[in-house]
Amino acid sequence: MDNNNENHVTIVDVKMPFLSMVIFMVKAAIASIPAFIILAIIGAIVFAVLGGIFGGMGH
């Protein structure tokens, strides 16, 4: 049984009222704030560890 049927879908238009789209974008922006804070904390920890390891190598 050879199942090579591929279905390709192309979205041509999304009908959404402008106010609903604005509200959705505001909610998405607000939801991204905690994610950015978590990534900033993880990045700070990684750079602190790497700075502690490689910081004294030039002296």
PyMOL Python script that loads the backbone (N, CA, C, O; Angstrom):
from pymol import cmd

cmd.read_pdbstr("""\
ATOM      1  N   MET A   1       0.836  -1.184   0.000  1.00  0.00           N
ATOM      2  CA  MET A   1       0.000   0.000   0.000  1.00  0.00           C
ATOM      3  C   MET A   1       0.879   1.244   0.000  1.00  0.00           C
ATOM      4  O   MET A   1       1.586   1.538   0.964  1.00  0.00           O
ATOM      5  N   ASP A   2       0.811   1.928  -1.063  1.00  0.00           N
ATOM      6  CA  ASP A   2       1.621   3.132  -1.206  1.00  0.00           C
ATOM      7  C   ASP A   2       0.729   4.355  -1.026  1.00  0.00           C
ATOM      8  O   ASP A   2      -0.132   4.630  -1.863  1.00  0.00           O
ATOM      9  N   ASN A   3       0.936   5.085   0.067  1.00  0.00           N
ATOM     10  CA  ASN A   3       0.085   6.237   0.372  1.00  0.00           C
ATOM     11  C   ASN A   3       0.877   7.517   0.122  1.00  0.00           C
ATOM     12  O   ASN A   3       1.441   8.087   1.055  1.00  0.00           O
ATOM     13  N   ASN A   4       0.925   7.968  -1.118  1.00  0.00           N
ATOM     14  CA  ASN A   4       1.656   9.174  -1.475  1.00  0.00           C
ATOM     15  C   ASN A   4       0.729  10.356  -1.719  1.00  0.00           C
ATOM     16  O   ASN A   4       1.119  11.317  -2.381  1.00  0.00           O
ATOM     17  N   ASN A   5      -0.481  10.299  -1.200  1.00  0.00           N
ATOM     18  CA  ASN A   5      -1.416  11.408  -1.372  1.00  0.00           C
ATOM     19  C   ASN A   5      -1.038  12.533  -0.428  1.00  0.00           C
ATOM     20  O   ASN A   5      -1.097  12.386   0.792  1.00  0.00           O
ATOM     21  N   GLU A   6      -0.658  13.638  -0.999  1.00  0.00           N
ATOM     22  CA  GLU A   6      -0.307  14.808  -0.193  1.00  0.00           C
ATOM     23  C   GLU A   6      -1.336  15.892  -0.445  1.00  0.00           C
ATOM     24  O   GLU A   6      -1.663  16.206  -1.590  1.00  0.00           O
ATOM     25  N   ASN A   7      -1.836  16.451   0.627  1.00  0.00           N
ATOM     26  CA  ASN A   7      -2.804  17.541   0.525  1.00  0.00           C
ATOM     27  C   ASN A   7      -2.114  18.846   0.872  1.00  0.00           C
ATOM     28  O   ASN A   7      -1.585  19.002   1.972  1.00  0.00           O
ATOM     29  N   HIS A   8      -2.118  19.770  -0.050  1.00  0.00           N
ATOM     30  CA  HIS A   8      -1.524  21.081   0.187  1.00  0.00           C
ATOM     31  C   HIS A   8      -2.646  22.091   0.383  1.00  0.00           C
ATOM     32  O   HIS A   8      -3.602  22.132  -0.391  1.00  0.00           O
ATOM     33  N   VAL A   9      -2.521  22.897   1.416  1.00  0.00           N
ATOM     34  CA  VAL A   9      -3.535  23.890   1.724  1.00  0.00           C
ATOM     35  C   VAL A   9      -2.897  25.267   1.656  1.00  0.00           C
ATOM     36  O   VAL A   9      -1.816  25.489   2.203  1.00  0.00           O
ATOM     37  N   THR A  10      -3.570  26.188   0.983  1.00  0.00           N
ATOM     38  CA  THR A  10      -3.111  27.569   0.905  1.00  0.00           C
ATOM     39  C   THR A  10      -4.196  28.471   1.461  1.00  0.00           C
ATOM     40  O   THR A  10      -5.331  28.456   0.984  1.00  0.00           O
ATOM     41  N   ILE A  11      -3.847  29.260   2.473  1.00  0.00           N
ATOM     42  CA  ILE A  11      -4.796  30.208   3.050  1.00  0.00           C
ATOM     43  C   ILE A  11      -4.736  31.484   2.238  1.00  0.00           C
ATOM     44  O   ILE A  11      -3.676  32.092   2.088  1.00  0.00           O
ATOM     45  N   VAL A  12      -5.878  31.881   1.717  1.00  0.00           N
ATOM     46  CA  VAL A  12      -5.928  33.040   0.840  1.00  0.00           C
ATOM     47  C   VAL A  12      -6.346  34.292   1.604  1.00  0.00           C
ATOM     48  O   VAL A  12      -5.819  35.376   1.354  1.00  0.00           O
ATOM     49  N   ASP A  13      -7.293  34.152   2.536  1.00  0.00           N
ATOM     50  CA  ASP A  13      -7.809  35.323   3.227  1.00  0.00           C
ATOM     51  C   ASP A  13      -8.302  34.918   4.608  1.00  0.00           C
ATOM     52  O   ASP A  13      -8.822  33.818   4.794  1.00  0.00           O
ATOM     53  N   VAL A  14      -8.137  35.810   5.567  1.00  0.00           N
ATOM     54  CA  VAL A  14      -8.675  35.631   6.900  1.00  0.00           C
ATOM     55  C   VAL A  14      -9.578  36.820   7.173  1.00  0.00           C
ATOM     56  O   VAL A  14      -9.117  37.959   7.251  1.00  0.00           O
ATOM     57  N   LYS A  15     -10.848  36.553   7.314  1.00  0.00           N
ATOM     58  CA  LYS A  15     -11.797  37.632   7.577  1.00  0.00           C
ATOM     59  C   LYS A  15     -11.965  37.781   9.085  1.00  0.00           C
ATOM     60  O   LYS A  15     -12.588  36.946   9.740  1.00  0.00           O
ATOM     61  N   MET A  16     -11.400  38.856   9.621  1.00  0.00           N
ATOM     62  CA  MET A  16     -11.419  39.095  11.061  1.00  0.00           C
ATOM     63  C   MET A  16     -11.615  40.588  11.263  1.00  0.00           C
ATOM     64  O   MET A  16     -10.920  41.389  10.638  1.00  0.00           O
ATOM     65  N   PRO A  17     -12.539  40.973  12.115  1.00  0.00           N
ATOM     66  CA  PRO A  17     -12.735  42.409  12.347  1.00  0.00           C
ATOM     67  C   PRO A  17     -11.475  43.059  12.915  1.00  0.00           C
ATOM     68  O   PRO A  17     -10.709  42.430  13.645  1.00  0.00           O
ATOM     69  N   PHE A  18     -11.277  44.328  12.566  1.00  0.00           N
ATOM     70  CA  PHE A  18     -10.052  45.017  12.953  1.00  0.00           C
ATOM     71  C   PHE A  18      -9.911  45.099  14.466  1.00  0.00           C
ATOM     72  O   PHE A  18      -8.817  44.886  14.989  1.00  0.00           O
ATOM     73  N   LEU A  19     -10.985  45.401  15.179  1.00  0.00           N
ATOM     74  CA  LEU A  19     -10.912  45.534  16.635  1.00  0.00           C
ATOM     75  C   LEU A  19     -10.544  44.208  17.288  1.00  0.00           C
ATOM     76  O   LEU A  19      -9.772  44.180  18.246  1.00  0.00           O
ATOM     77  N   SER A  20     -11.091  43.110  16.776  1.00  0.00           N
ATOM     78  CA  SER A  20     -10.736  41.797  17.321  1.00  0.00           C
ATOM     79  C   SER A  20      -9.263  41.491  17.082  1.00  0.00           C
ATOM     80  O   SER A  20      -8.604  40.894  17.934  1.00  0.00           O
ATOM     81  N   MET A  21      -8.743  41.898  15.923  1.00  0.00           N
ATOM     82  CA  MET A  21      -7.334  41.676  15.634  1.00  0.00           C
ATOM     83  C   MET A  21      -6.438  42.509  16.557  1.00  0.00           C
ATOM     84  O   MET A  21      -5.396  42.036  17.012  1.00  0.00           O
ATOM     85  N   VAL A  22      -6.851  43.749  16.828  1.00  0.00           N
ATOM     86  CA  VAL A  22      -6.086  44.609  17.734  1.00  0.00           C
ATOM     87  C   VAL A  22      -6.072  44.011  19.137  1.00  0.00           C
ATOM     88  O   VAL A  22      -5.028  43.968  19.787  1.00  0.00           O
ATOM     89  N   ILE A  23      -7.226  43.553  19.601  1.00  0.00           N
ATOM     90  CA  ILE A  23      -7.300  42.939  20.939  1.00  0.00           C
ATOM     91  C   ILE A  23      -6.428  41.690  21.001  1.00  0.00           C
ATOM     92  O   ILE A  23      -5.737  41.470  21.996  1.00  0.00           O
ATOM     93  N   PHE A  24      -6.451  40.879  19.962  1.00  0.00           N
ATOM     94  CA  PHE A  24      -5.612  39.681  19.922  1.00  0.00           C
ATOM     95  C   PHE A  24      -4.130  40.045  19.981  1.00  0.00           C
ATOM     96  O   PHE A  24      -3.366  39.400  20.699  1.00  0.00           O
ATOM     97  N   MET A  25      -3.716  41.066  19.238  1.00  0.00           N
ATOM     98  CA  MET A  25      -2.308  41.458  19.231  1.00  0.00           C
ATOM     99  C   MET A  25      -1.883  42.015  20.583  1.00  0.00           C
ATOM    100  O   MET A  25      -0.759  41.771  21.022  1.00  0.00           O
ATOM    101  N   VAL A  26      -2.757  42.758  21.250  1.00  0.00           N
ATOM    102  CA  VAL A  26      -2.440  43.283  22.589  1.00  0.00           C
ATOM    103  C   VAL A  26      -2.289  42.127  23.575  1.00  0.00           C
ATOM    104  O   VAL A  26      -1.368  42.121  24.391  1.00  0.00           O
ATOM    105  N   LYS A  27      -3.188  41.155  23.501  1.00  0.00           N
ATOM    106  CA  LYS A  27      -3.077  39.986  24.386  1.00  0.00           C
ATOM    107  C   LYS A  27      -1.794  39.207  24.120  1.00  0.00           C
ATOM    108  O   LYS A  27      -1.150  38.733  25.055  1.00  0.00           O
ATOM    109  N   ALA A  28      -1.423  39.073  22.855  1.00  0.00           N
ATOM    110  CA  ALA A  28      -0.183  38.360  22.523  1.00  0.00           C
ATOM    111  C   ALA A  28       1.034  39.118  23.053  1.00  0.00           C
ATOM    112  O   ALA A  28       1.985  38.503  23.535  1.00  0.00           O
ATOM    113  N   ALA A  29       1.009  40.453  22.966  1.00  0.00           N
ATOM    114  CA  ALA A  29       2.128  41.241  23.476  1.00  0.00           C
ATOM    115  C   ALA A  29       2.225  41.128  24.989  1.00  0.00           C
ATOM    116  O   ALA A  29       3.324  41.013  25.533  1.00  0.00           O
ATOM    117  N   ILE A  30       1.096  41.159  25.671  1.00  0.00           N
ATOM    118  CA  ILE A  30       1.105  41.019  27.130  1.00  0.00           C
ATOM    119  C   ILE A  30       1.564  39.621  27.533  1.00  0.00           C
ATOM    120  O   ILE A  30       2.280  39.471  28.522  1.00  0.00           O
ATOM    121  N   ALA A  31       1.166  38.603  26.788  1.00  0.00           N
ATOM    122  CA  ALA A  31       1.566  37.235  27.111  1.00  0.00           C
ATOM    123  C   ALA A  31       3.053  37.005  26.873  1.00  0.00           C
ATOM    124  O   ALA A  31       3.636  36.104  27.478  1.00  0.00           O
ATOM    125  N   SER A  32       3.684  37.801  26.002  1.00  0.00           N
ATOM    126  CA  SER A  32       5.101  37.593  25.727  1.00  0.00           C
ATOM    127  C   SER A  32       6.002  38.188  26.809  1.00  0.00           C
ATOM    128  O   SER A  32       7.186  37.855  26.865  1.00  0.00           O
ATOM    129  N   ILE A  33       5.474  39.054  27.661  1.00  0.00           N
ATOM    130  CA  ILE A  33       6.294  39.692  28.703  1.00  0.00           C
ATOM    131  C   ILE A  33       6.852  38.662  29.689  1.00  0.00           C
ATOM    132  O   ILE A  33       8.058  38.686  29.936  1.00  0.00           O
ATOM    133  N   PRO A  34       6.052  37.759  30.268  1.00  0.00           N
ATOM    134  CA  PRO A  34       6.648  36.761  31.173  1.00  0.00           C
ATOM    135  C   PRO A  34       7.667  35.852  30.484  1.00  0.00           C
ATOM    136  O   PRO A  34       8.667  35.462  31.085  1.00  0.00           O
ATOM    137  N   ALA A  35       7.406  35.520  29.225  1.00  0.00           N
ATOM    138  CA  ALA A  35       8.359  34.678  28.500  1.00  0.00           C
ATOM    139  C   ALA A  35       9.693  35.401  28.341  1.00  0.00           C
ATOM    140  O   ALA A  35      10.751  34.790  28.486  1.00  0.00           O
ATOM    141  N   PHE A  36       9.649  36.704  28.041  1.00  0.00           N
ATOM    142  CA  PHE A  36      10.884  37.472  27.916  1.00  0.00           C
ATOM    143  C   PHE A  36      11.626  37.551  29.249  1.00  0.00           C
ATOM    144  O   PHE A  36      12.854  37.467  29.283  1.00  0.00           O
ATOM    145  N   ILE A  37      10.895  37.710  30.330  1.00  0.00           N
ATOM    146  CA  ILE A  37      11.533  37.784  31.655  1.00  0.00           C
ATOM    147  C   ILE A  37      12.227  36.453  31.972  1.00  0.00           C
ATOM    148  O   ILE A  37      13.356  36.446  32.463  1.00  0.00           O
ATOM    149  N   ILE A  38      11.561  35.337  31.695  1.00  0.00           N
ATOM    150  CA  ILE A  38      12.158  34.023  31.960  1.00  0.00           C
ATOM    151  C   ILE A  38      13.408  33.824  31.103  1.00  0.00           C
ATOM    152  O   ILE A  38      14.428  33.348  31.601  1.00  0.00           O
ATOM    153  N   LEU A  39      13.339  34.183  29.822  1.00  0.00           N
ATOM    154  CA  LEU A  39      14.517  34.045  28.957  1.00  0.00           C
ATOM    155  C   LEU A  39      15.648  34.961  29.397  1.00  0.00           C
ATOM    156  O   LEU A  39      16.816  34.584  29.294  1.00  0.00           O
ATOM    157  N   ALA A  40      15.328  36.156  29.883  1.00  0.00           N
ATOM    158  CA  ALA A  40      16.365  37.076  30.365  1.00  0.00           C
ATOM    159  C   ALA A  40      17.057  36.509  31.602  1.00  0.00           C
ATOM    160  O   ALA A  40      18.275  36.627  31.740  1.00  0.00           O
ATOM    161  N   ILE A  41      16.294  35.898  32.494  1.00  0.00           N
ATOM    162  CA  ILE A  41      16.893  35.292  33.698  1.00  0.00           C
ATOM    163  C   ILE A  41      17.795  34.125  33.315  1.00  0.00           C
ATOM    164  O   ILE A  41      18.904  34.000  33.835  1.00  0.00           O
ATOM    165  N   ILE A  42      17.328  33.274  32.413  1.00  0.00           N
ATOM    166  CA  ILE A  42      18.150  32.139  31.970  1.00  0.00           C
ATOM    167  C   ILE A  42      19.422  32.639  31.292  1.00  0.00           C
ATOM    168  O   ILE A  42      20.503  32.102  31.534  1.00  0.00           O
ATOM    169  N   GLY A  43      19.302  33.662  30.445  1.00  0.00           N
ATOM    170  CA  GLY A  43      20.474  34.228  29.780  1.00  0.00           C
ATOM    171  C   GLY A  43      21.456  34.833  30.764  1.00  0.00           C
ATOM    172  O   GLY A  43      22.667  34.685  30.599  1.00  0.00           O
ATOM    173  N   ALA A  44      20.950  35.517  31.792  1.00  0.00           N
ATOM    174  CA  ALA A  44      21.828  36.106  32.806  1.00  0.00           C
ATOM    175  C   ALA A  44      22.588  35.024  33.564  1.00  0.00           C
ATOM    176  O   ALA A  44      23.773  35.180  33.858  1.00  0.00           O
ATOM    177  N   ILE A  45      21.908  33.938  33.876  1.00  0.00           N
ATOM    178  CA  ILE A  45      22.574  32.830  34.583  1.00  0.00           C
ATOM    179  C   ILE A  45      23.662  32.213  33.708  1.00  0.00           C
ATOM    180  O   ILE A  45      24.766  31.939  34.179  1.00  0.00           O
ATOM    181  N   VAL A  46      23.342  31.996  32.422  1.00  0.00           N
ATOM    182  CA  VAL A  46      24.332  31.400  31.514  1.00  0.00           C
ATOM    183  C   VAL A  46      25.545  32.309  31.383  1.00  0.00           C
ATOM    184  O   VAL A  46      26.679  31.836  31.455  1.00  0.00           O
ATOM    185  N   PHE A  47      25.323  33.621  31.188  1.00  0.00           N
ATOM    186  CA  PHE A  47      26.452  34.534  31.055  1.00  0.00           C
ATOM    187  C   PHE A  47      27.235  34.680  32.351  1.00  0.00           C
ATOM    188  O   PHE A  47      28.449  34.883  32.313  1.00  0.00           O
ATOM    189  N   ALA A  48      26.570  34.582  33.494  1.00  0.00           N
ATOM    190  CA  ALA A  48      27.281  34.637  34.769  1.00  0.00           C
ATOM    191  C   ALA A  48      28.187  33.421  34.946  1.00  0.00           C
ATOM    192  O   ALA A  48      29.327  33.539  35.396  1.00  0.00           O
ATOM    193  N   VAL A  49      27.659  32.250  34.583  1.00  0.00           N
ATOM    194  CA  VAL A  49      28.468  31.028  34.693  1.00  0.00           C
ATOM    195  C   VAL A  49      29.649  31.079  33.733  1.00  0.00           C
ATOM    196  O   VAL A  49      30.779  30.770  34.112  1.00  0.00           O
ATOM    197  N   LEU A  50      29.385  31.473  32.479  1.00  0.00           N
ATOM    198  CA  LEU A  50      30.475  31.554  31.507  1.00  0.00           C
ATOM    199  C   LEU A  50      31.476  32.653  31.882  1.00  0.00           C
ATOM    200  O   LEU A  50      32.680  32.493  31.680  1.00  0.00           O
ATOM    201  N   GLY A  51      30.984  33.744  32.416  1.00  0.00           N
ATOM    202  CA  GLY A  51      31.891  34.800  32.869  1.00  0.00           C
ATOM    203  C   GLY A  51      32.748  34.349  34.035  1.00  0.00           C
ATOM    204  O   GLY A  51      33.920  34.715  34.131  1.00  0.00           O
ATOM    205  N   GLY A  52      32.167  33.555  34.922  1.00  0.00           N
ATOM    206  CA  GLY A  52      32.943  33.020  36.042  1.00  0.00           C
ATOM    207  C   GLY A  52      33.983  32.018  35.587  1.00  0.00           C
ATOM    208  O   GLY A  52      35.077  31.956  36.149  1.00  0.00           O
ATOM    209  N   ILE A  53      33.651  31.235  34.576  1.00  0.00           N
ATOM    210  CA  ILE A  53      34.601  30.229  34.087  1.00  0.00           C
ATOM    211  C   ILE A  53      35.718  30.868  33.278  1.00  0.00           C
ATOM    212  O   ILE A  53      36.895  30.589  33.505  1.00  0.00           O
ATOM    213  N   PHE A  54      35.343  31.734  32.324  1.00  0.00           N
ATOM    214  CA  PHE A  54      36.320  32.275  31.391  1.00  0.00           C
ATOM    215  C   PHE A  54      36.795  33.689  31.756  1.00  0.00           C
ATOM    216  O   PHE A  54      37.656  34.244  31.073  1.00  0.00           O
ATOM    217  N   GLY A  55      36.251  34.264  32.808  1.00  0.00           N
ATOM    218  CA  GLY A  55      36.603  35.635  33.161  1.00  0.00           C
ATOM    219  C   GLY A  55      38.028  35.803  33.646  1.00  0.00           C
ATOM    220  O   GLY A  55      38.643  36.840  33.399  1.00  0.00           O
ATOM    221  N   GLY A  56      38.555  34.827  34.318  1.00  0.00           N
ATOM    222  CA  GLY A  56      39.893  34.947  34.881  1.00  0.00           C
ATOM    223  C   GLY A  56      40.986  34.417  33.971  1.00  0.00           C
ATOM    224  O   GLY A  56      42.147  34.362  34.377  1.00  0.00           O
ATOM    225  N   MET A  57      40.651  34.034  32.781  1.00  0.00           N
ATOM    226  CA  MET A  57      41.646  33.424  31.911  1.00  0.00           C
ATOM    227  C   MET A  57      42.659  34.430  31.371  1.00  0.00           C
ATOM    228  O   MET A  57      43.786  34.043  31.061  1.00  0.00           O
ATOM    229  N   GLY A  58      42.303  35.684  31.249  1.00  0.00           N
ATOM    230  CA  GLY A  58      43.205  36.672  30.673  1.00  0.00           C
ATOM    231  C   GLY A  58      44.168  37.280  31.679  1.00  0.00           C
ATOM    232  O   GLY A  58      45.055  38.048  31.305  1.00  0.00           O
ATOM    233  N   HIS A  59      44.002  36.947  32.937  1.00  0.00           N
ATOM    234  CA  HIS A  59      44.870  37.568  33.952  1.00  0.00           C
ATOM    235  C   HIS A  59      46.025  36.681  34.334  1.00  0.00           C
ATOM    236  O   HIS A  59      46.843  37.059  35.173  1.00  0.00           O
TER     237      HIS A  59
END
""", "prot")
cmd.dss("prot")
cmd.show_as("cartoon", "prot")
cmd.util.cbc("prot")
cmd.orient("prot")
